[in-house]
Amino acid sequence: MSRNSNPLPETPVETSPETPPQTVAARIVARFGGLSACARTIGVPVPTVQGWLRRGRIPAAKQALVLARGTVLDPPLTPGDFFDAGAPVE
């Protein structure tokens, strides 16, 4: 039995406008240009960003950092980018 060296789900992060990412974390990582570019721009290790993708969210403790580093994007990240617009309201 071989080991799976890729700990990420098979859902692609890089997307086209026709197939948007499914999670908040995937959408934000894609805005930075992918896994490595996101980690480099934010200043965290790649495995940290991989964990965000696996969980589908960016921890609250890191959101301010991601938001601050997201000011270099065009358009810049906003606090609303951290919420799933399609999520049901309780």
N, C-alpha and C positions, 0 to 999 in steps of 0.2 A: 504494500500500500504506500503510495507516495504522499508526501506532505504538501499541503497547499501553501505555497510561499506568499500568496496574496491574501492578506487578512481582510480586505475590503469586499463588500458585496459586489456582485457583478453589474450593478447599476452604474452606468457611465456618469462621470462628473461633467465632462465636456459635452455640451449639448448644442442643439440648433434651436432657433425660435419655434420650430414645429414640435419639439419634444423637450419642454422645460424640465429641469430637475424636480424631483418629487419632494425633497425635504428642504427645510430652511437652511440647514448647514450646506447641503449640496449647491443650493442657489448662490449662497454667499461665496463659497469656495470657487465656484465657476466664475463669479464676478471678478475674482482676483486673478483668474487665468489658469486655475487648476491647483492641484494638491501642492506641488513644490513651490510654485509662485506664491501661493497663499501663505505657506509656512515661512518662506523667505521674507515676504513683505511685512508680515505680522511680527516675525522674530521669535517663532516657536519651532520646536522640532517637528519634522514631517509626521512622526507617529502621533503627535498631539492632534494634528489636523485629521489624520486617519481615524482617530477615536471619535472626533466630532462627526465624521461622515458615517461611521458605524451606528452611532446613536441617533443621528439625524438632527442634532441640535448642537449649538455652541453653548457651553456652560455660562450661566449668568456671570460668574467671576471673570470670564474672559471677554464678555460682550463689549465692555467699554473699550478695551484694548483694540479689538477687531474694528469697532466703530471708528476709533481715532485713526487707525491705519487705513481705513477705508475712505478717508478724505482724498486720497490720491486717485481714486477711481473716477471714471467719467460715465455716468453721473456718480457722485459720491454716495457711499452707504448712508442710510438714515436709520433711526431707531425702528421705523416700521418694517425694515428689511428683516428684522429678527422675529417677526410674527408670520404665521401661516394664514394668509388671507382666506383660505378655504376652510379653515378649522371651524367647527360648530361653536357657537357661543352658548355657554351654560348659564 
